[in-house]
Amino acid sequence: MSAAPSLPARRTPPGVFVALVLTLAIGWLVVTLDGGRLFSLPTTVSLLHVAAGLGLVAVGQTLVIVGGSLDLSVAYVVSLSTLVAAETMAGDDGALLPAICLALAASATIGLVNGLLVTTARINPFIATVGVGLLLKGYLDNGYDGPAGKTAPSLVQGLGYQRVGPVPLSFLLLLAVAAAAWFVLTRTRFGHHLIAVGGDPEVARLSGVRGTRVLVTAHVLCALCAGLAGVYLASRLGAGAPRVGTEGLYDLESIAAVVLGGTALAGGRGGVVGTVGGVLLLASIDAVFNQLEVDVFFSR
Amino acid sequence: MSGLPPSPLLALRGIGKSFLGVRVLDGVDLQVRPGEVHAVVGENGAGKSTLMKVVSGVHQPDEGTVEFAGAPRTFRTPREAQQAGIGTVHQELTLLPERTVAENVWLGREPLRRGLVDRRAMLSHTARLLASIGEGSLPPGTRVGRLGVAQQQVVEIVKALALDARLLVMDEPTAALADHEVDQLYALVRRLQEHGIGVLYVSHRLKEVFDLSSRITVLKDGRAVATLDTADTGADQLVRHMVGRELSSYYPDLARPQELGPVRLTVRCAGNRKLRGIDLRLRAGEVLGVGGLQGSGRSALARALFGAAPFSTGHVSVDGAPVRLRSPRAAMRAGIAYVSEDRKGEGIVAEQSVLDNALLAARAVRAVHPGRGGRGARTARVRELLAAVDLRAAGEDQEIRYLSGGNQQKAVLARWLALAPRILLFDEPTRGIDVGAKSAIHDLVRRLARDGAAVLMVSSELPELLGMSDRVIVMRDGRIAGELAAGATEEDVIALAVGTVGEAAG
């Protein structure tokens, strides 16, 4: 042994960041030729807001996908969370904390159900989470025709509209959550075990990893992230919205962001950094098309 | 070797194990001393892998005792055996290609520092372990997927050693290695030996066994028939212990000289990643048997001829015309059919009906909607073939997975006969098939040859290989090690297969 072992060299950053820079450059060019401005303050702020909502969901989605699973119920969890939060607050700042806790607890419970269906009941994650999503859809469609409840004003002013320069508070929240998820994946046993389970459940089992526990935890964390996105959207909208999750396509776009970020859909490879890149890429495309006033199916 | 301490590290006494009433191990005694490399040899199905799995805690013996480090032990799970100090290097690698060497070695037992994974400790422990077995040049932070197979094998061994293993079970560790990598493994095993670690070494390859081991236990039909000191044993003696059983089954008559037709298939200097320098001629009316050990290239040869894993070099001609077998489709066009050894994975479509399974190949090469009359005629033809192969099913709409192995195989056969192939490749045609259906398949194979087809049949069952074949070629290390005429003995085949004789030796 000649030299002390060095930490593994950082892997090259995912190609998604190259795509992001190219998209922004080409987008800026096209928008400028079109007579608009891509990097004006309102556009930038709006881009980061879009990224914040999608990003929170996508970071959670990264955890389950890395573990070899999938969560297609996130869009409904987002909607449900806006409603639980806004209705519990009912416009009262005093109820802020309990309302957020309740929304997150409801989300976590759904994540727990997802996780148990996927692991203990051994139902294919696609089927299990779509099924749970449809149950939630039934509840939402049945109980609500439109916005309900009222978000506490302090939350609207804070998480909803507060900015540091051009950067919304919500985007900083996304960065914090992403950093936490990155830390969990790279620095904790849970993270290592999750990636191993996603890579090969049998290898993980032979190495003494308790796969069920790991995957259930990942599903709970994923649902928590979606719940947090719901709280954020409630702060933006001022009320609970029963269809905000599905109309925002948070299920498919979050998976798209994860895959764009270089995480293998089969699990075992990838991470949060790429996902944030994927989210920014999707948000940028969204912003460019908004500026050009092109109506494509995913532009909101 | 006289300096070995007398007290055994591992002592198996009277180990017996049955699966579904079939006795796989029967009263096996075996001892491994500290620092000893103890080889276990035997034919396919002799019980080697089961014995290894008993030692490593995957299976529990029905009878007998396992003593480890002087105390009787019962290992209910691989984890319990690992904790006791028995590491296992499985035949197939159990590593995560996307993770680093260190992450793989410590998976499930990551060192912690203040509750977090201590990556520095992980890397330095791994580096120390690697250095201790002389593999210090392997960087512990590399992704395993970027390593060669031999280096991955090293990682696998280090993973076992990280448990402070005192006994290492190695099941066919060289199966996936190239020659120079095998040398590396030798050196590694010898270094383990110096550290006082006992090694239980399973291999088909007699050369390795003689190079590495101090003692050899021969398993045959689940019994330990002999334990020999390697230094006092010759290869011939070992082979004699491994084989030797009476030829009891009935096989159809071999081809008479006048039944042999012109050369159907010629292969010259062909090779690919698994095969080198293949030269062979296959005549109409002939059954050519292909013998050899697992991984010797016999299946690779069949797959190459069918275009499933094509030759990358060399020339192939069918009935005198050069052909390029780049894909199964190309091979089918050339009149070649292939019955895979992996019936469940590559032979049948389990959830489809018998008829759909039998129609698969015909549908693939002919138009999907062959117009009026065409489809009906095709189906009628396949029905006739199903009757001709004497397939027994509740109905042709029955899902094929409910049929016995023998009847499944007949449906697969009917599928190929629908294309009227001129060359048939069989890989283990009777694997997992009961005795009655077996001889029906044998009769069918011979009948096809008599009707003018050229047949190449891979078999690891020596009685079948010798009983069915007009000629036998034996593969070793991706080459044809030699050819045997009808009337050869099992010893002849084994000798060629393990490399005690033959032109490709050394």
Boltz contact constraints between the chains, C-beta under 6 A:
constraints:
  - contact:
      token1: [A, 1]
      token2: [B, 131]
      max_distance: 6.0
  - contact:
      token1: [A, 1]
      token2: [B, 136]
      max_distance: 6.0
  - contact:
      token1: [A, 5]
      token2: [B, 123]
      max_distance: 6.0
  - contact:
      token1: [A, 5]
      token2: [B, 124]
      max_distance: 6.0
  - contact:
      token1: [A, 5]
      token2: [B, 127]
      max_distance: 6.0
  - contact:
      token1: [A, 5]
      token2: [B, 140]
      max_distance: 6.0
  - contact:
      token1: [A, 8]
      token2: [B, 100]
      max_distance: 6.0
  - contact:
      token1: [A, 8]
      token2: [B, 141]
      max_distance: 6.0
  - contact:
      token1: [A, 187]
      token2: [B, 116]
      max_distance: 6.0
  - contact:
      token1: [A, 187]
      token2: [B, 117]
      max_distance: 6.0
  - contact:
      token1: [A, 189]
      token2: [B, 110]
      max_distance: 6.0
  - contact:
      token1: [A, 189]
      token2: [B, 117]
      max_distance: 6.0
  - contact:
      token1: [A, 192]
      token2: [B, 110]
      max_distance: 6.0
  - contact:
      token1: [A, 196]
      token2: [B, 96]
      max_distance: 6.0
  - contact:
      token1: [A, 196]
      token2: [B, 107]
      max_distance: 6.0
  - contact:
      token1: [A, 199]
      token2: [B, 96]
      max_distance: 6.0
  - contact:
      token1: [A, 199]
      token2: [B, 98]
      max_distance: 6.0
  - contact:
      token1: [A, 200]
      token2: [B, 96]
      max_distance: 6.0
  - contact:
      token1: [A, 203]
      token2: [B, 94]
      max_distance: 6.0
  - contact:
      token1: [A, 203]
      token2: [B, 96]
      max_distance: 6.0
  - contact:
      token1: [A, 206]
      token2: [B, 94]
      max_distance: 6.0
  - contact:
      token1: [A, 207]
      token2: [B, 107]
      max_distance: 6.0
  - contact:
      token1: [A, 207]
      token2: [B, 108]
      max_distance: 6.0
  - contact:
      token1: [A, 208]
      token2: [B, 79]
      max_distance: 6.0
  - contact:
      token1: [A, 208]
      token2: [B, 108]
      max_distance: 6.0
  - contact:
      token1: [A, 209]
      token2: [B, 108]
      max_distance: 6.0
  - contact:
      token1: [A, 268]
      token2: [B, 98]
      max_distance: 6.0
  - contact:
      token1: [A, 269]
      token2: [B, 98]
      max_distance: 6.0
